[in-house]
Structures are given as C-alpha cells and as structure tokens.
Amino acid sequence: MPFRFPPFRLNPKARKPSCIVKSFLDLSSKGKLSEAVSSLDLLRNKGIRLPSRTLAYLLHECGNTRSLKEGKWVHLYLKLTGQKRPCTLLANHLIYMYSSCGDFIKARQVFDKMSSRNLYSWNNMLSGYAKMGMLRPARKLFDEMPEKDVVSWNTMVIGYAKSGNCKDAIRFYKEFRRASIGYNEFSFAGVLTVCVKLKEFSFTRQVHGQLLHYGFLSNIVLTSSLLDAYAKCGAMDDARRLFDEIPIKDILSWTTMVSGYALLGDMQSASEFFEEMPMKNPVSWTALISGYARNGMSDKALELFVQMMALRIRPDQFTFSSCLCACASVASVKHGKQIHAYLIRANFRPNMIVVSSLIDMYSKCGCLEVGKLVFTLMGDKQDCVVWNTMISALGQHGHGEEAIQMFYDLVRLGVKPDRVTLVGILNACSHSGLVQEGLQFFASMTSDHGIIPNQEHYACLIDLLGRAGCFDQLMDQLQKMPCKPDARVWNALLSVSRIHRNLELGRKAAEQLIELEPQSSAPYVLLSGIYADFGRWDLVEKIRQLMNKRHITKELATSWIETGNKVHSFTASDRSHPLKEALYSILDQLAGQREEDASLLEVER
C-alpha cells in the first residue's frame, strides 16, 4: 500500500508562531535555507501552520537560489496543511519558484489550477517562459492575458531581444509605444540589446533620442548599454560624446570605451582610456589585451598580461584565450607553455575556448604532438569547437588522413559537425592533396550533415581543385555556384593561379578581386607576383604605378625572434628598433662576407 501522511489537525492551543517565524527568517537570511525547510515537517506534526507571508518568503528564497528540492518541500507542506489550492499570493510565489528552477510543467500546473489570478500571476508565468527562451508559449500566454501592463510588454521585448529575434523585439517595442501605457527603465533594456546585436547606427541614434526624451539617460546601466551599442557600430565619436556627458562613470562605462576603441583598431586611444581608468577589473585588462592580440600587437598583449599577473589580478577565461592567441601569432611557445603551466598550478578549469586556444597555440608553434596530447587528455569532448581546432591543426601540418579519421570519430561520438568543421576538413584535404576525399565531403555536406555550402566552403573547394591542377573541374564548380563568388573565392583562385603559373586565370581573378576590394593590396601583389614569374617586368611596373595612383600600400610583413625572455618584431627596412645601429652593422658585415664568399667561389671555378 502507498504511504499516506496522517491528516493535519490545526492545534488551537498553539500561539501565533511569531518566534518560529523569526527563526525561519533568520535561518534563510544566513543562507541556511535547507535547514529552515527541513523544520517544516516538525511544525506540521505539532499542528502549526506558518503564515502565508512567511511561506511566500521561503518560496521566493528557493527561487532565488534555484533550490528546487527545498521548494518542493514547501509545496508539499502547503498540501499537507490543507492548502492544496493555495491562495493567490502563495500560488504566485510557487510559479516564481518553479519557473526560476526551470520546472515549467509544475509552474504551469500551479497556474492552471488557480481559482483566481491577478496580473502578477500572468506576468510571473510570462517571465518564466521568456527567461528560458520559450517564446512560443510566452507569446501564446501574452495573447491570452486579459490585461497587460508595462511589465508584460517589457518581458516580451527583452525575451525576443535576448533570444536574437531582433525583428519581433522591434515589432513588440513599436506596439508597446503605440499602447501608451507608460515606460520604466526596463522598457529600454530590450531595445538596447537589439541595438548592440544589430549594430545599426541610425536605429541606435533613434533609441538614444527616446532615452533623452523620457529622461532615462541618468540611468548608468542604460547609458552603458547605449555606449556599447555605439561602440559595436564603430561610432566612437558619438560614444565619446555620450561618455563625457555621464556625471558618474563606473568601471563598465570605462571598459566599454576601451573595448570599443580596441574593436575599431585604435589601440592608442584604447590604451589612453585604460591608463586613465580610476579603477580596473579583470574585464578591463582583458579588453585591452584582446585588442592588442586582435590587432597584430601580440608582444604588447603579452607584456600587459605580465603586468596583470605581477599585480595579482586574476585572469579569466577570455584573458587566457586572448594571450594564447597572441602566443600563437608570434609562435612564442615559451610564453604559451608558461600560461599553460599557470593554468595547471592554479587548478584553473579552462572552458572549451581556452582548450581550443591551447591546441591552436601548440600547433602554430610547431608542437603538434603536444596539441594532440591536450586534446586527448581533456574530459568532455561534446563541444564541436575543440574538434574543429584539432582538425584544422592537423590539416595545417599536412596530416589530412588523420584529420579525416578525427572527423569520423567526431560523428561516431554523436557530435554534430558545423560549418567550421567542414571548412577545416576541406582545407585538410586540400593541403594533403586528397582531392577525391575532399570532393566527397563537399558533396555530402547537405545530405549527411544538413549544411548548405557557403562562400567559404566554395573557396576551400577552389583551393582543393586548384592546388591539384584540376582547372577544368574548378571552372565547372565556379559556374555551378548558386550565388555570385565573393572575394574569398576569387582570392583562392588567384592564389592557385600563381602556384600553377596560370596567367590568364590569375588576371581574371585579380580583376574581379580588385573590383570587389579596390583598396586591398592583396590582389595587386599576387598579380604582380604572377607577372614577375613570367618575366613581365613592364606589367609589374604598371601594377606598382596603379597602386601608387590609388594610394594603396602593401602591408609590411613582420617577423619575430625571441631572445632573452623578450619577443622582438621587425618589418622590412625597419628603423624603429632601439638596437637598429648594431643590427644594421651586423647585416652589412654579413652582406660583405657573402660577397667575399661568392668571389672565392668564382676564383675556384
């Protein structure tokens, strides 16, 4: 027979449990929620029923701390003390508790059984759906609401914005404005999220005007979001004007400016803002470090990381990822190993991005076996990102067959490959000359994995066929493309044309590329190289004149050397290094020695 609880009998002699209530509140406020809830069974046995407000408080705390088990015990206590259909106050808090803990089936059951619902009941249920991204049931519930207030509309706008459905978020926001039911500070949170995601300057300016009109620019959270929106649009002049108008600037505002300038590539302004910051946190340091790493200033990124560590500021996942990327770009395995060692010593649990950055760093520093070891020793391999990095690393080192085997392992373990996975495997086939295998992967992308090839996949295909000299197949695939080739495709074609000294195809690709990216130096340089291979120096000179006429300068290549715990970077005809006099003196000596050796060889012959 199933166990039955004895019936609850209210003890008429029991006094108002004011002291009991106080002890419950004290336990909950001290973080001893489980201890407080476990006492409910004792109270039930003594015939004591706690006041609704105390139980509502307990349920609210269970929701705030995501304590589903304790919340269910409170709900059971309600049922056992004769409150199977609790009052509206308790039902609302039950909905909040279950929604906060992610149990929407129970939350909906409580909602459906309510004999009397108020606006708070509807909004509570709506908020639970929206927070978990369950927008279809949220929309259905919203349409059924007999009454809607500013909270209802805000919930829908924020829910759509956070889920990335910017179109519906804007539509709801416009309907909300037409409803003329007033605003609060949360009314702009959703639409500002849309501004950040869409990166549309004109829309951001409109929202800025509305914030100004309704007097919410004094809210530092909204202003910081607006700053972020301008920064994402690349409108740093507008961001700077807004920043200067903020009377009390918090760390978030300063960090947003540093990050914005870094995103734009203006590292001087980013550095100046960083130095002026009255207080810095790990996010501020990471913003500048990642900016240096992203803009090819890896040595500065690593220098800043050393300063950060010296000041005992604990790095976060993004800091480590950025620094490892910096190590990879300058092939500084020594610094990379030091960061890896710190992760191990500090017992820091890296996320998939940091693990991927470690594998990428070791691979680009020529330590592929160490990268493979990192991959092998990691625990959870259900994230596609780390597989993509390993496949790409194997491909770059010419281990195409091993990359293919790893792809099959990925599929066998039930990990779903994404677009990046297919780019990696196609590149691996290309670098290893595995043409038929690459063509098979390309053909099965849609049928086996549901991935429709995009421009990057076609660029990989062109590179695969071009490197193998299969120009007839290459042209056939180019003509079959469902869309007009973009710069990546033409760039791949131009590169393989130079490899195989195909002048006509190279000229055609360069013309298309120059039309698409007239200010990029790459097509001019590659085409000039093809002409030089054929000895057409007259055409090489014409290319140079055209570049001068259009004010296009070739990006200087940079080389690095690590010595004495410091990475030194150099460019062609570099005069900026502090030891330039000594360096050029040694170069002159080497050049002189080479001429002498060449003369001796001539004499011996």
MORA-V275466 format. One record per backbone hydrogen bond with DSSP energy under -0.5 kcal/mol. NH is the residue of the N-H (numbers start at 0). CO is the residue of the C=O. E is the energy in kcal/mol with one decimal. If there is no record, write none. Layout:
nh	co	e
NH	CO	E
NH	CO	E
This chain:
nh	co	e
9	7	-0.5
10	46	-2.2
11	9	-0.8
13	10	-1.0
17	15	-2.8
20	16	-2.8
21	17	-2.1
22	18	-2.1
23	19	-2.3
24	20	-2.6
25	21	-2.4
26	22	-2.4
27	23	-2.4
28	24	-2.3
29	25	-1.3
30	27	-1.5
31	26	-2.8
35	31	-1.9
36	32	-2.6
37	33	-2.0
38	34	-0.7
38	35	-0.9
39	36	-1.7
42	38	-1.7
43	39	-2.3
44	40	-2.1
45	41	-1.3
46	43	-1.5
47	42	-2.9
48	46	-0.5
49	47	-0.6
54	50	-2.0
55	51	-2.6
56	52	-2.0
57	53	-2.2
58	54	-2.5
59	55	-2.2
60	56	-2.3
61	57	-2.4
62	58	-2.1
63	59	-2.5
64	60	-2.1
65	62	-1.0
66	61	-2.8
67	65	-1.3
70	66	-2.2
71	67	-2.5
72	68	-1.5
73	69	-1.9
74	70	-2.1
75	71	-2.4
76	72	-2.4
77	73	-1.9
78	74	-2.0
79	75	-2.6
80	76	-1.2
81	78	-1.2
82	77	-2.7
85	82	-0.5
85	83	-0.6
90	86	-2.7
91	87	-2.4
92	88	-1.6
93	89	-2.3
94	90	-2.3
95	91	-2.1
96	92	-2.4
97	93	-2.7
98	94	-2.6
99	95	-2.6
100	96	-1.6
101	98	-1.2
102	97	-2.4
103	101	-1.2
106	102	-1.9
107	103	-2.3
108	104	-2.0
109	105	-2.4
110	106	-2.2
111	107	-2.9
112	108	-1.6
113	109	-0.6
113	110	-1.0
120	117	-0.6
121	117	-1.6
122	118	-2.7
123	119	-2.4
124	120	-2.0
125	121	-2.5
126	122	-2.8
127	123	-1.9
128	124	-1.9
129	125	-2.5
130	126	-2.6
131	127	-1.2
132	129	-1.6
133	128	-2.6
134	132	-1.7
137	133	-1.5
138	134	-2.7
139	135	-2.0
140	136	-2.4
141	137	-2.6
142	138	-2.3
143	139	-1.1
144	140	-0.9
144	141	-0.8
152	148	-1.8
153	149	-2.5
154	150	-2.4
155	151	-1.6
156	152	-2.4
157	153	-2.8
158	154	-2.4
159	155	-2.5
160	156	-2.3
161	157	-2.7
162	158	-1.5
163	160	-1.2
164	159	-1.9
165	163	-1.7
168	164	-1.9
169	165	-2.5
170	166	-2.0
171	167	-2.7
172	168	-2.1
173	169	-2.4
174	170	-2.2
175	171	-2.6
176	172	-2.1
177	173	-2.0
178	174	-1.6
179	175	-0.6
179	176	-0.9
180	175	-0.6
186	183	-1.7
187	184	-0.9
188	185	-0.7
189	185	-0.7
191	187	-2.0
192	188	-1.5
193	189	-1.7
194	190	-1.8
195	191	-2.1
196	192	-2.0
197	193	-3.1
198	194	-2.0
200	198	-0.7
203	199	-2.1
204	200	-2.3
205	201	-1.8
206	202	-2.1
207	203	-2.3
208	204	-2.2
209	205	-1.9
210	206	-2.4
211	207	-2.2
212	208	-2.4
213	209	-2.4
214	211	-0.7
215	210	-2.4
216	210	-0.6
218	215	-1.5
219	217	-0.7
222	218	-2.5
223	219	-2.2
224	220	-1.9
225	221	-2.3
226	222	-2.5
227	223	-2.3
228	224	-2.1
229	225	-2.3
230	226	-2.5
231	227	-2.6
232	228	-1.5
233	229	-0.6
233	230	-1.1
234	229	-2.3
235	233	-1.4
238	234	-2.0
239	235	-2.4
240	236	-2.0
241	237	-2.3
242	238	-2.7
243	239	-2.5
244	240	-1.0
245	241	-0.7
245	242	-1.2
246	244	-0.5
248	246	-0.5
253	249	-1.8
254	250	-2.9
255	251	-2.3
256	252	-1.7
257	253	-2.2
258	254	-3.0
259	255	-2.5
260	256	-2.4
261	257	-2.1
262	258	-2.4
263	259	-1.5
264	260	-0.7
264	261	-0.8
265	260	-2.1
266	264	-1.6
269	265	-1.9
270	266	-2.4
271	267	-2.2
272	268	-2.5
273	269	-2.1
274	270	-2.4
275	271	-1.7
276	272	-0.9
276	273	-0.8
283	280	-0.7
284	280	-1.8
285	281	-2.5
286	282	-2.2
287	283	-1.6
288	284	-2.6
289	285	-3.1
290	286	-1.4
291	287	-2.4
292	288	-2.4
293	289	-2.6
294	290	-1.7
295	292	-1.1
296	291	-3.0
300	296	-1.9
301	297	-2.3
302	298	-2.0
303	299	-2.5
304	300	-1.8
305	301	-2.0
306	302	-1.9
307	303	-2.5
308	304	-2.4
309	305	-2.2
310	306	-1.8
311	308	-1.6
312	307	-2.2
313	311	-0.6
319	315	-2.0
320	316	-2.3
321	317	-2.4
322	318	-2.4
323	319	-2.5
324	320	-1.9
325	321	-1.9
326	322	-2.3
327	323	-2.2
328	324	-2.1
329	325	-1.2
330	327	-0.7
331	326	-2.5
332	330	-1.2
335	331	-1.9
336	332	-2.6
337	333	-1.8
338	334	-2.2
339	335	-2.3
340	336	-2.7
341	337	-2.1
342	338	-2.2
343	339	-1.8
344	340	-2.9
345	341	-2.9
346	343	-1.1
347	342	-2.3
349	347	-1.0
354	350	-2.3
355	351	-2.5
356	352	-2.2
357	353	-2.2
358	354	-2.3
359	355	-2.6
360	356	-2.5
361	357	-2.5
362	358	-2.2
363	359	-2.6
364	360	-1.5
365	362	-1.5
366	361	-3.1
367	365	-0.5
370	366	-1.8
371	367	-2.5
372	368	-1.8
373	369	-2.3
374	370	-2.0
375	371	-2.5
376	372	-2.5
377	373	-1.1
383	381	-0.5
385	382	-0.5
386	382	-0.8
387	383	-2.5
388	384	-1.9
389	385	-1.9
390	386	-2.8
391	387	-2.5
392	388	-2.3
393	389	-2.4
394	390	-2.2
395	391	-2.4
396	392	-1.4
397	394	-1.5
398	393	-2.8
399	397	-1.1
402	398	-2.0
403	399	-2.3
404	400	-2.1
405	401	-2.1
406	402	-1.9
407	403	-2.0
408	404	-2.0
409	405	-2.3
410	406	-2.1
411	407	-2.4
412	408	-1.9
413	410	-1.5
414	409	-2.0
416	414	-0.6
421	417	-1.6
422	418	-1.9
423	419	-2.5
424	420	-2.3
425	421	-2.2
426	422	-2.2
427	423	-2.1
428	424	-2.1
429	425	-2.1
430	426	-2.6
431	427	-1.1
432	429	-0.9
433	428	-2.5
434	432	-1.6
437	433	-2.2
438	434	-2.6
439	435	-2.0
440	436	-2.3
441	437	-2.4
442	438	-2.3
443	439	-1.8
444	440	-0.6
444	441	-0.8
447	443	-2.5
448	443	-0.8
448	444	-1.2
449	445	-1.3
450	444	-1.9
451	449	-0.6
457	453	-2.1
458	454	-2.2
459	455	-1.9
460	456	-2.1
461	457	-2.6
462	458	-2.1
463	459	-2.5
464	460	-2.5
465	461	-2.7
466	462	-2.5
467	463	-1.2
468	465	-1.4
469	464	-2.6
470	468	-1.6
473	469	-2.1
474	470	-2.4
475	471	-1.8
476	472	-2.6
477	473	-2.2
478	474	-2.0
479	475	-1.4
480	476	-0.6
480	477	-0.6
489	485	-1.9
490	486	-2.4
491	487	-1.9
492	488	-2.1
493	489	-2.4
494	490	-2.1
495	491	-2.1
496	492	-1.7
497	493	-1.5
498	494	-1.8
499	495	-2.0
500	497	-0.8
501	496	-3.0
502	500	-1.1
505	501	-2.2
506	502	-2.5
507	503	-2.2
508	504	-2.5
509	505	-2.4
510	506	-2.4
511	507	-2.0
512	508	-2.4
513	509	-2.9
514	510	-1.8
515	511	-1.8
516	512	-3.0
519	516	-1.6
524	520	-2.4
525	521	-2.6
526	522	-2.4
527	523	-2.3
528	524	-2.0
529	525	-1.9
530	526	-2.3
531	527	-2.2
532	528	-2.1
533	529	-1.3
534	531	-1.2
535	530	-2.9
536	534	-1.7
539	535	-1.7
540	536	-2.2
541	537	-1.6
542	538	-2.1
543	539	-1.9
544	540	-2.4
545	541	-2.4
546	542	-2.3
547	543	-2.2
548	544	-2.6
549	545	-2.0
550	547	-1.1
551	546	-3.2
552	550	-0.6
558	569	-2.6
560	567	-2.2
562	560	-0.6
562	565	-2.6
565	562	-1.0
567	560	-3.2
567	565	-0.6
569	558	-2.7
571	556	-0.6
573	570	-1.4
579	576	-1.7
582	578	-2.4
583	579	-2.8
584	580	-1.7
585	581	-2.1
586	582	-2.2
587	583	-2.2
588	584	-1.9
589	585	-2.6
590	586	-2.6
591	587	-2.5
592	588	-2.6
593	589	-2.3
594	590	-2.0
595	591	-2.1
596	592	-2.5
597	593	-2.3
598	594	-2.1
599	595	-2.3
600	596	-2.0
601	597	-1.7
602	598	-2.1
603	599	-2.4
604	600	-1.7
